[in-house]
Amino acid sequence: MFMVDLEKAPAARPQGEPVRRPDAEGCLAVAVRIPVRIVVLVLVVPVRMVWDALVVGGRFLRDTVLRPVGRALAWLGRAVIVWPLVALWRHVVVPLARGVAWLGNVLLVVPAVWLYRWVLTPAGHALARFLTWAGAVLAAAGRGLYAGLAWLGRYLVVVPGAWLYRWVLTPVGHGLARCGRALAWCGRQVARGVGLVVTGVGFVLYWLVRVLLVLPALAVWRWVLAPVGRALAVVGREVRDALGHAWRIAGHVSRAVGRFLGTLLRWTVVEPVRWVYRSVLTPVGHAVRDAVLRPLAEAGRGAARAARQALASARRSARQARADVRRMLFGEPAEREPVDRREPSGAEARTLGSSTTALTKD
């Protein structure tokens, strides 16, 4: 069935390893190799043969038995289970469900609607009216009970409370108020005494601060700082005025120098340039325009006109050649009849109107 190579394939030799010759191996290796190969051959060959036989048998069983049996079981399942269930659903369950739905509608829904419309609704309306009347009676009873309880509360609670407030709590409160006013008067007297003491101490401290600090500072300000400040103010005002006059004079001088320099630049640069532009460059430019540019422009326009005419004539020639070729191949085209676009007269309009009316009637 297959051949087993008893000779071991030479392994890949690593790079740099010296080449070993077959006769360099020992006798022990050669003596052990042959028995081991024989034992492995004896053990592996039967196992491989059994495996191959199982594979072949499994493939044969799959192709000849399992696949046809599976197809047959699938068809049998469809024929025994699926098709009967489909037929049962289609021809039994659906009609039965429709019949049950119709029967439920007739036996349950219609009577329930009739019962709701003709029994429960009138009963509900009657119950609502009864509850309305009962509510009105209970409301009247409640109002009477509320009035009785209010009368009892007034004469059992409010009147005694007012008497207690007027003849007990009010005199006690007035007495407490008089005591409070007395305590307040005592407090005001104590506060007044304390205020007098504080005022005296403050008066003494005020005069001490005034004599020791304010009057010396006022004397220094009045007799030293104020004269020095006025002198410095005079000096500063004079310096400011001097600066203002000097600034204005410098402005006049600068304006005069600027006008001089502007006049000098005008007469040395601007006027000569203007004279050269007006007297030299403008006539030269006009001469160049009249002698060179305008003839060149006219020549360019003439060449463009000639080119357009040549193109138009070539286009007309090509159009005529196409017309000649079309006439040679297909003959003369049919002449179109001219259309009368003038306005019809009165008689023609009446004739056209009668013709149109007759066609409409037909």
Salt bridges, closest charged atoms under 4 A:
GLU7 OE1 - ARG37 NH1 3.83
ASP23 OD1 - ARG21 NE 3.80
GLU25 OE1 - ARG33 NH2 2.89
ASP52 OD1 - ARG48 NE 3.14
ASP63 OD1 - ARG62 NE 3.21
ASP241 OD1 - ARG240 NE 3.69
GLU271 OE2 - ARG266 NE 3.42
GLU271 OE2 - ARG274 NH1 3.42
ASP290 OD1 - ARG289 NE 3.49
ASP290 OD1 - ARG294 NH1 3.22
GLU298 OE2 - ARG301 NH2 2.47
ASP324 OD1 - ARG327 NH1 2.83
GLU332 OE2 - ARG327 NE 3.10
ASP340 OD2 - ARG342 NE 2.89
GLU348 OE2 - ARG342 NH2 3.47
